[in-house]
C-alpha cells in the first residue's frame, strides 16, 4: 500500500473564496438580519458573537448567498451549523487531488457521494457550484434528508444536480445507497467523532468555556485572524443531532466500518475520503485500509490559523487503473 502525506501551506486553499476578513457590510446587504448581530471588536472592526448560534447561522446564510448564489438556506433548530470556509477547503483540496492524480478534463463528469449530508447540505452545494459535480448525499436521519431535499428544490441552480437519499440501515455506510450500476469519482464524509451523547455534551461545554476565556485575546488579533474563521468552528457543535455528533465507538469505529465496507465497492468508487478529527485515528485508519487491500492512501493536512485538520483519501486501484477508469 502506497501512502502519501500532503502538508498544505498554511491558510485556506488558493481557490477558496473566503480569504481575508469577512466583509460584514456586504454580507449584511444580502442578509439584512445579520446587521442586528454586528458589533465592534477591541480593534474597532466589525464582527459578530461566534458563540451565538443565530448569528452564526445568519452569517452562513449571507456567505452562501453572496459567494455561491444560494438564496434560500436555513437549518432546523438544533441541527449542525457548519463553518463555510473550512467546508469549502475540503472540497477544493479534494478536487486538487483528483486533478493531480489523473488530470480530469473539465468536460469529464465528476460524481460525488457525500456520506452524512445533514440538514445543511453544505458539501454538495459547494461541490456543485464550484466544480459542477453531480452529487448524491446520504443520511440516516429522515429529517436531514427531507430538509436537504427542500433546500435543493428551493434553489434553482441545484435542481437536477443534487439528490438526497435516506440510509435506512444505521449500520451501513455505502450499502443501500450506492446502487449496482452506479460509479462515483469520489466520496466525502465528516464522521461523528464522539462515542456518546455525554461525551458530545462535554466537548460542547469545553468549547464554550474556551471560547469565552479567549474572546478578548482573539479580539485583538490581526484583521485576518479576527475574521471569525477560527471562531466559527468553535461554535459549531453548539448544535447537532445524534447522527451528526456521535455514534457507538466514536470516530474510530465509524472509520473502521467505512474502510471495511469500502472494499465491497472498490470497482464503483475511484477515491473514497473522510475527514479525521482526531490525529491518533490517522494511524488507526491506515492499518484498517491496509487490511482491506487498498492500493493507495493520501493524507492531506489543512492548516488554518493554529488549527490543523486533515482528510484521508484511499483508492483500491493503482494509478494506471485510475487513468483507465476515468476514460471509460
Protein Blocks (a to p, Z undefined) as FASTA:
>chain_A
ZZddddddedjdfklckgcjddfklmmmmmmmlmmmgccdfkopacddfkbmklmmmmmm
mmmmmmnopabgcddehiacddfklmmmmmmmmmmmmmmmmccdfklccddddehkbjno
mmmmmmmmmnopacddddfbfklmmmmmmmmmmmmklgopaccdddfblkbmkgokacfk
bccfbdcddddfbfbfklmmmmmmmmmmmmmmmmmmmmmmcfklmnopmmmmmmmmmgcc
fklmgcehijmlmmmmmmmmmmmmmmmcfbdcdddfblklmmmmmmmmmmnopabdcddd
ddehjbccddddddfbdfklmmmmmmZZ
